[in-house]
């Protein structure tokens, strides 16, 4: 049972009032919660990483709760999500892939009928690296108005022997979205696509 000791957690929220056009009636809200943890697999090749995903599930639940609270506490208004990881330079990118199940399923469980795949990005990065965490609609991957990203970083990490895991959520479409396609109001929520 590997351990992922927490060094620090950060939650960042944004309210976007306009994006060069008129101010929206209601700002778009986005938030990202990240955690810097020790990487138990540093310095060696571990052939079987999958059991460690179970150990990360409580961390996924913790970050999900923090995000919902940061966005006002009402999970029903959250309709965008994404996840990501930055692995310190002494680790390997596959250590970031450990976050797929614990991060994604934690959000899906708390957000209810989420059908769409949780967009994801990961990389190996040095101290202070940033990551553009992709965002997509929670129930339909083809909703263009929700294609977005939020940038996360930690000025003091990840250290070479750490991993930064991140979850992100959003309320509403991009401000001034006008690219057509499937609208959020048209989502059927049957297959995660439409």
N, C-alpha and C positions, 0 to 999 in steps of 0.2 A: 504494500500500500504506500505509494509515493506521497510525499507531502509537498504542498505548494504554499509555503509560508508567505503571508501577506506583508508587504512593506508599506504600501499605501494605496488608498482608493481616492479617486477624484471624480467628481460629477460636474459637468459643464452644461449649462442650458443657454439656449439662444432664442430670442424673439425677433423674427424678421418682419419689419414693417413695410418695406418696399425694396425693390431691386432695380431702381432706376426709373420706375414708373410711379403712378399715384400710390399713395399709402393705402394698404388693404383695410377693409372694414375690421378685420381681425388678424392679428399677426400670426404668422406660421411659427410654431414652436418645435424646436429640435433639442435633443439632449443626448449626451454620451456619458457613460459611466465606464471608467477604466480602473484596472487594478494592476499593480506591479507585484509579481510573486516570484519566489525562488524557483528555479528550474531544476527539478531533481534528476534530470537526464543529461546534465552538462558533462562534457568530457568523455562520453562513452556512447556507443551505439546500442540502443535498446531495441531488440527485434520486435517485441510485443508491447506497443504503446497503448493499445485500446483499453485495457483495464483502467488506466489512469483517468479516462473520461468520467468514470463513475465518481472518482474522488473530487472532480471539479464541479459536479452538479450543485452542491450547496453554494459555491461561489457564483454560478450562473443565476441561482435563485436570489441571492443577495443583491447582485447588480440590477437584476430585473426590478426588484422592489424599490431600490433607490431611484431608478429611472422613472417608474410610475409616479412615485412621490414627487420627483423634481418637475414632472409635467402636470402636477395638480392633483394627483391621487385618483383620477377617474380613468381607468384603463379603457373604457368604452370609446373615448375620443382619440385614442392612439390608433393610427392607421398606417404607420410606416415603421420599418425596422431594418436592422442590419447588425453585423458583428465583424470583429477583426482581431488580429493579434500581431504583435511585433516581438519576435524572438531575439534575445540578445545574441551577440556574435559568437559566443561559445556554444550555442545550441544549433539546432537545425530546423528548417522550415516545418518539418513534420510535427515538431513540438507545438507549433501554432495550430496545426490541424486538430489537436486535442480538443479545441474549443467548439468544434462543429456541433456536437450533440449537446454538451452541457449548456452552452450559450444559447443556441437556437431553440432547443426544446423548453428551456426555462421561460423564454419570452412567449413562446406559443401557448404554454400552459396558462400563463397569467393573462394573456390577451384574448383568450377564448377561442373562437372559431377561426383561427389563423390557418389559411390553406396554402399560401404561397411560400416558396422556398425563401429562407432567410439569406439575403445577399451577404457575401463574405469577402474579405480581403486579408491577406497575411503576407508577412515578409520577415526576413532576418535583417535587423537594423542595429546601428550603433547608438550610443548615448544621444538622446535628444531627437531621434528619428521621428518623423510623423507618418501617419497612415490616413489615407482617405477611405473612410468606412462607407461602403455603398449602402444606400437606403432604397427600399422598394415597398410597394403596397403590401399590407399584411395578408390580403386575400386573393389578389390577382396580379400576377407578374407583368401583365400587359398594360397596366395603368401608367401611361407615360407621365402624367402630372406628378407622380411620386418618385420618379427617378431622380436621385440626388445623392449627395455624400456629405459627411461631416468629418472634419479633420481632427484627429486626436494625436496627442503627443505628451510626453512627460519630460520636462527639461532635465531631470536627473535620472533618466532611465530610457530603455531598459539597460541595466548593467549587463556585462557579458554573460553572467550566470542567472539572468532573470527573463521573464516573459511578461509583456504587457498584454492583458486580455481586455477586450472592450465590447460593450453592447451599446447600441444606439436606437433611439425611437424618435418618431415625429408625429405631429398632429396636423393633418391637412396637406394639401398639395403645395408645390412650389408657388411662391408669390408670383403673380402674373403668368402662370402656366397657360400656354395657348398653342400647344403642339398637336391637339386633336387626339384621335384614337379613342380607346376605351376610357370612359369617364368613371370615376369612383361610384357615382350613382347608378351605373349600369352593371356593376359587378354582380355576378351570380354566386360566386364563392363555392363552386362545385369541384373544380379540379386544380385550383391554385394558379391557373393561367388567366381565366376570364371570369 
